[in-house]
Amino acid sequence: MSKFERIVHDSEICGGKPTIRGTRVLVLDILDWLKEGKLFDEILANYPSITQEDIQEIISYAKEIY
C-alpha cells in the first residue's frame, strides 16, 4: 500500500501521470499553482473536486519525490 492514499498512478488516466484519486486533476498542475504562490482557497475555487487534504498530500508527495 502506498504511503500516499490520495495520489494515484493509473495508465488509463492522464497517461499514468500522478493524479488526485477520483479525479483527473494532475499533481503537477497543483504544484505549479503552489509554485506561483496561489493560496489553497484559490486552488480549491478552481478545482472544486479536490480538498485541502489533497493539496497537503501533494505537498508531502513533492517533498519526498522531488
C-alpha positions in Angstrom: 0.0 0.0 0.0 1.3 3.4 -0.9 2.1 6.0 1.7 0.1 8.5 -0.4 -3.6 7.4 -0.4 -4.9 10.4 -2.3 -2.4 10.3 -5.2 -2.7 7.6 -7.8 -0.9 6.5 -11.0 -3.3 4.8 -13.5 -2.2 4.2 -17.0 -5.8 4.7 -18.1 -6.0 8.2 -16.6 -3.8 11.1 -17.9 -1.3 8.7 -19.3 -0.3 7.4 -15.9 0.8 10.7 -14.6 0.1 11.2 -10.9 -3.4 12.5 -10.2 -5.7 13.0 -7.2 -7.7 9.9 -6.6 -11.2 10.0 -8.2 -10.3 13.0 -10.4 -8.3 13.8 -13.5 -6.5 16.6 -11.7 -2.8 16.3 -12.2 -0.5 16.6 -9.2 1.9 18.7 -11.3 -0.9 21.2 -12.1 -1.5 21.8 -8.4 2.3 22.1 -7.8 2.5 24.7 -10.5 -0.3 26.7 -8.8 1.5 26.5 -5.5 4.8 27.5 -7.1 3.1 30.6 -8.5 2.2 31.5 -4.9 -1.5 30.7 -5.1 -3.3 30.1 -1.8 -5.2 26.9 -1.0 -8.5 28.8 -1.3 -7.7 30.0 -4.9 -6.7 26.5 -5.9 -9.9 24.9 -4.3 -12.1 27.5 -6.1 -10.6 26.5 -9.4 -10.6 22.7 -8.7 -13.8 22.1 -6.7 -13.3 18.3 -7.0 -10.3 18.4 -4.6 -9.9 19.1 -0.9 -7.4 20.9 1.3 -6.2 17.5 2.4 -5.5 16.6 -1.2 -3.3 19.7 -1.5 -1.5 18.9 1.7 -0.7 15.4 0.5 0.6 16.8 -2.8 3.0 18.9 -0.9 4.2 15.9 1.1 4.4 13.9 -2.1 6.5 16.6 -3.8 8.9 16.8 -0.8 9.5 13.1 -1.0 9.6 12.6 -4.7 11.3 15.7 -6.0 
